[in-house]
């Protein structure tokens, strides 16, 4: 999976960070220390870590991921990463 989205809410820039969805690579999620959860009202699961986005980005850089873009959507910060 060469593309990855991570996100956090602006008021939570110290964590947690959402790092994947229910179809994410389980080995990558293990490397990040991510846990799967289903938030009340959602019909899907997501992976999250308690780390700040900066820590997650540092870990992903070790695996060859690079930030392609970053944006703010409402109260959410989103990073798109790619690995060759």
C-alpha positions as CSV (number, residue, x, y, z in Angstrom):
1,X,0.0,0.0,0.0
2,X,2.0,3.0,-1.2
3,X,-0.4,5.7,0.0
4,X,-1.4,6.5,3.6
5,X,-3.6,9.1,5.2
6,X,-3.1,10.2,8.8
7,X,-5.1,12.8,10.6
8,X,-5.8,14.5,13.9
9,X,-8.2,17.1,15.2
10,X,-6.7,20.6,15.7
11,X,-7.5,20.6,19.4
12,X,-5.7,17.2,19.7
13,X,-2.4,18.0,18.0
14,X,-0.6,16.2,20.8
15,X,-2.5,13.0,20.0
16,X,-4.3,10.7,19.3
17,X,-3.5,10.4,15.6
18,X,-5.7,8.4,13.2
19,X,-3.4,6.2,11.1
20,X,-5.5,3.9,9.1
21,X,-8.9,2.3,8.3
22,X,-10.2,-1.2,8.7
23,X,-8.4,-2.2,5.4
24,X,-4.9,-0.9,6.4
25,X,-1.8,-3.1,6.4
26,X,-1.8,-4.9,9.8
27,X,2.0,-5.1,9.8
28,X,2.2,-1.4,9.4
29,X,-0.4,-0.8,12.1
30,X,1.7,-3.1,14.4
31,X,4.8,-1.1,13.7
32,X,3.0,2.1,14.6
33,X,1.5,0.6,17.7
34,X,-1.9,1.3,16.4
35,X,-5.2,0.0,17.9
36,X,-8.4,-0.6,16.0
37,X,-11.6,1.0,17.3
38,X,-15.1,1.7,16.2
39,X,-16.4,5.1,17.3
40,X,-20.0,5.3,18.4
41,X,-22.2,6.1,15.4
42,X,-19.7,5.1,12.8
43,X,-20.2,2.0,10.6
44,X,-16.5,1.6,10.1
45,X,-13.4,0.9,12.1
46,X,-10.2,3.1,12.3
47,X,-6.7,2.6,13.7
48,X,-5.3,5.2,16.0
49,X,-2.2,5.8,18.2
50,X,-1.8,8.0,21.2
51,X,1.3,9.6,19.7
52,X,1.4,13.1,18.3
53,X,1.3,13.4,14.4
54,X,5.0,14.4,14.5
55,X,6.0,11.2,16.2
56,X,3.9,9.2,13.7
57,X,5.5,11.1,10.7
58,X,9.0,10.3,12.1
59,X,8.2,6.6,12.3
60,X,6.7,6.5,8.8
61,X,9.8,8.3,7.4
62,X,11.9,5.3,8.7
63,X,9.9,3.1,6.4
64,X,10.3,5.3,3.4
65,X,7.1,7.3,3.5
66,X,7.2,10.9,2.4
67,X,4.6,13.6,2.9
68,X,2.9,14.4,-0.4
69,X,0.4,17.0,0.9
70,X,-1.1,18.3,4.1
71,X,-4.3,20.3,4.6
72,X,-6.8,21.4,7.2
73,X,-10.4,20.3,6.8
74,X,-12.6,22.0,9.3
75,X,-11.1,21.1,12.7
76,X,-9.0,18.2,11.2
77,X,-5.4,18.2,10.0
78,X,-4.7,15.6,7.3
79,X,-1.4,14.3,5.8
80,X,-1.1,12.2,2.7
81,X,2.0,10.1,2.5
82,X,3.5,8.0,-0.3
83,X,6.1,5.3,-0.3
84,X,8.0,4.3,-3.5
